[in-house]
């Protein structure tokens, strides 16, 4: 699956959970949702894309992933794997 499809799907998940009043719980729930409903190749693709963003310091690509998703992955990466 290409990164743009994963980004779109991840941002849709982030938008849904962003409405939750407890941000910490929402971030944990995002990670759990991705773990439960995405196959391993999709999860690895998302994490690889985020690693690429971090190693290249590409702010243009960073803008494509929502802050909610970036924060959820940063805090709960182990839960997603």
C-alpha positions in Angstrom: 0.0 0.0 0.0 1.4 3.4 -0.9 2.1 6.0 1.8 -0.5 8.4 0.6 -3.3 5.9 1.1 -1.9 5.0 4.6 -1.7 8.7 5.4 -5.3 9.3 4.4 -6.5 6.4 6.4 -4.4 7.3 9.5 -5.7 10.9 9.3 -9.3 9.7 9.2 -8.7 7.6 12.3 -7.0 10.6 14.0 -10.0 12.9 13.1 -12.4 10.4 14.6 -10.5 10.1 17.9 -9.7 13.8 18.1 -13.3 14.4 19.2 -12.7 12.5 22.4 -12.4 14.7 25.5 -9.5 12.7 27.0 -6.6 13.3 24.7 -4.3 10.7 26.4 -7.0 8.0 26.0 -7.6 9.0 22.4 -3.9 8.7 21.6 -3.8 5.2 23.1 -7.0 4.3 21.3 -5.5 5.3 18.0 -2.6 3.0 18.5 -4.9 0.2 19.6 -7.1 0.7 16.6 -4.2 0.6 14.1 -2.9 -2.5 15.8 -6.2 -4.3 15.7 -7.5 -3.3 12.3 -4.4 -2.8 10.1 -2.4 -5.7 8.8 1.3 -5.8 9.6 2.3 -4.5 6.2 0.2 -1.4 6.6 1.5 -0.7 10.1 5.1 -1.2 9.0 4.4 1.1 6.0 3.1 3.8 8.2 6.0 3.5 10.7 8.5 3.4 7.8 7.0 6.6 6.4 7.3 8.3 9.7 10.9 7.2 10.1 11.6 8.6 6.6 10.1 11.9 7.6 12.2 12.0 10.8 15.5 11.1 9.0 15.1 13.5 6.1 13.6 16.3 8.3 11.1 16.8 5.5 8.6 19.3 6.8 6.5 19.1 3.7 5.8 15.4 4.2 5.2 15.9 7.9 2.3 18.2 7.1 0.5 15.3 5.5 0.2 13.3 8.7 -2.0 14.9 11.4 -0.5 16.0 14.7 -2.8 13.5 16.4 -1.3 10.6 14.5 2.3 11.8 14.9 1.7 12.1 18.6 0.0 8.7 19.0 2.8 7.0 17.1 5.5 8.8 19.2 3.8 7.8 22.5 2.6 4.3 21.6 4.8 3.0 18.9 5.3 -0.3 20.8 1.5 -0.8 20.9 1.3 -0.4 17.1 4.0 -3.0 16.4 
